[in-house]
Each structure stands twice: as structure tokens, then as C-alpha cells.
């Protein structure tokens, strides 16, 4: 219990420090256009990597490889593993995507004005390239470093793999409501399932490259059908959704070796953790979500100056407490 409290204290301290940098970056960049938004999220990922690396280096002599900046087998094979993970995710989420296709299309329609009047195939190519950039920079880049590289990696190694799993994907999925208040229940469920798959990919490989590949594609490919729907091709949009599902199902067959490894690692994660730590991980995941909910309420009520002071005090307090026991050996 004491070990869990120390690790959780470190996580809280680091999260408040990251929040401070987020506020300062927001002030500095302004976020008034697409370029400043891209700069903000790129910078945020760098800040997260630097802060968590510094803390982990001081406490346990971690390297960047320990935070997921490593190659599982090779660059190509890690990307392939991430792609196969995405294929499975798309097939699992296909019913939810189809059920919500009109909702996604309405959101896309608001942004169609930025696209010139050109043939649909060319629009899809432009949309794909644009979405890959934004899907990686504004989502996969910083979220995977934080949720998988640091949070999942820390709690998996220091307590149990199942704890790292739950404390990563539960807050990841549920807190999307705060950044996307327009999300309905189906959309949040979609993000929850996606987060679970990202966690499994990361645990199976230990590579942020594999997890980022799955995450980036999950931000891009599922919008094809809603985009077609938004352009007025309603029937074709459903054909697109199911057609992609069939194609990706074929890739799952080709990548069955990777899927077998993913399944083996998933069973290993829970068998190593046991029922007790599985339950502990689930409860801690809910606790982190409640803390995030409290911070969102605090953000709505108070300005950035007050938040900077409060976060600085809490960050120093919790991180300082975690250094009372500087080194906690890995159980493995």
C-alpha cells in the first residue's frame, strides 16, 4: 500500500507540473490559428517527455527506452504491429462508427468550407494527408508519451501491469469529455475501447512507435465514411465503412502472428497481476478520472494565474512526498 501511495504521489506531482507548462504554453502561443495549435501540441509532447524523463532519471535511473522510446523489433515491424492493432480496433468499433456516422458527418460538414470544390477522390487524398498530420500531432504524439510511456509504464513496472493498464485507459477515455463536451455516450465508449487497445499494443511491444501508429490511424481512417456522408453520398458512406472493414479484416489474417502475440501478452498481463491488482488498478483508474473531473471544475471557475499558483504548490508537495522513498525496485 505504501509503495502504491508513493508512486501515485509521483504521478500527481508530475501531472500538476505538466499542467503548469500547459498554461504557460497556452499564454505564449495564443492558439489563434492552426499553426499555433500544431506548435502547442508538438511543444506539449516535448515538455511531457522532458519532465517525465527528468523525474524518472532522478528516481530510478530510467532511460528514454524505459519510457517507450525504443524499437520492439524494427521500425517497419513496429509500425506493422501498430497497423494490425488498428485493424482489429476498426473492426471492433465498426458498429459504433456506423451508428454514429451521421453525427460525425455533421461535425465534418462545419469544416468542409476549408476544402475547395474538387472531385471526391482528390478530397479524400488531401483529407488523409491533413488528418495524418493533425491526428499525430494533436493526439497520438503527446497522449501516448503521457498515458502509455509514463503512466502505464510507471504503474506497470512499479506495481503491476493491470494497474498500469486501467490507470491509463480509463482516464484517457473518460476525460475526453472535458476536451470534447459535444461527445455523446457512443463517442466516449469509442474512445474508451480505443484507449484499451492502445494500452494493449504498448504492453505487448513496449514501443511508443507501435502505439502511436495505432492511435494516429484511429484518428484518421474512421472519418472516411462520415466524410463521404457529409459530401452527400449517404449510401456510399455505409459501403465505405463496411468495405474498409472487409479490407482490414484481410490484413488481420495476414497479421495473425502479431495478433497471436498480442493475445498472449494480454493474458500474461492479467495473469501476472492477479485479481487483487486488477481490482486495484480499476479503482485507481476511476480515482484518476475523478481527480481530472475536479480539475476541470477548478479550471472553469478560476483563472490561469490562480491555477498556476495552486498547481505549483500541489506539484511540489506531491512530487516532494514521492522522493521520501526515492527508489522503489521493480517487482519483476
Secondary structure, DSSP 8 states (H G I E B T S, - for coil): -HHHHHHHHHHHHHHHHHHHHHHHHHHHHTT-SHHHHHHHHHHHHHHHHHHHHHHHHHHH---TGGGT-S-SS-HHHHHHHHHHHHHHHHHHHHHHHHHTHHHHHHHHHTTGGGS-S--HHHHHHHHHHHHHHHHIIIIIHHHIIIIIIIIIHHHHHHT-HHHHHHHHHHHHHHTHHHH-TT--HHHHHHHHHHHHHHHHHHHHH--HHHHHHHHHHHHHTTHHHHHHHHTT-HHHHHHHHHHHHHHHHHHHHHTHHHHHHHHHHHHHHHHHHHHHHHHHHHHHHHHHHHHHHHHHHHHHHS-HHHHHHHHHHHHHHHHHHHGGG-------
